[in-house]
Amino acid sequence: MKAINPAVLADLAKLPYNWDSYGSSKISKEAIKALDNIHVVPTSIGGWILEMRLSGADVDIEITPDGTVDSVWHKRTPTDDT
């Protein structure tokens, strides 16, 4: 499992207001912190999965060896942690 490179997070945090020239907001500290919960995991069949464990939900995006994209979204309930 590989987390997002901290240097990438630092670069995102430095983006100024209007970074896209369309009046965009700065990326919030909360949004940057949420990236700590995203990991890239290789699969045994030669692809990879982007795993996101966010507040109240799990999201997996799988890229298969042929480039097909599949995703799964699971809303957690209080009983999921037991």
N, C-alpha and C positions, 0 to 999 in steps of 0.2 A: 504494500500500500504506500502510495506516495502523496504527500500533502502538496498543496500549491506552494510554490517557491515564495519565501518571505519577501524577496526583492520585488516580485511582481505585485504583491500586496502593497508594498511601500510606494511603488510607482503609481498604482491606482489611487492611493490616498493623496497623492500630490496633484492629481488632475484638477485644474482650476475651474471656476465657474465658466461656462460657455466653451468647454473643451472641444465640443463638436461643431462649433460655430452656429448652432441652432438654439442657443439659450439654455443649454443643459445645466443642471445643478451639479454641484460637487458631489462626489460619491460619499455617502454618509459613513461615519465611523461604524455604525451598527451593521451596515451592508458589508463593509470590509471585514468586520469581525466574523460575520456569518461564513465567509470564505474559508475560515479555519476548519469548518466542518465538511469540506469538500475534498475527496481523495480520488486519485486515479489508480485503478487496480487492473493488472493484466488478467486475462482469462486463460484457461488451460487449452483453449482451442485457437489461440492466436489473435484474439481481439483485446478489447479493454472495456472497462466499466468506469464511468464517472459516478461516484457515490456521493450523495448529499444527505447528510443527517441534520435536518433543520428543525427548528422549534415546531413540534406537532406533526411533522411529516418526514418520510424517507422518500428520496427520489433516486432512481438508478437509471442512467442512460448507457446502454450497451452498444458498442460498435463491434460488429462481427468481422471475421476475417475478410469477408467479401464487401465490407463497407456498409452493410445494412445497419440501420439505426433502429433500436428498440428501446422502449422506456417503460418504467414501472413507477407508479406513485402510490404510496401507502400512507394514509392518514393514521397516525398513532392514536390509540386510546389508552386510558389509564391501565388497563389490564395487559398491554403489550410489554410492559417492563417487569412483569411478574413471571 
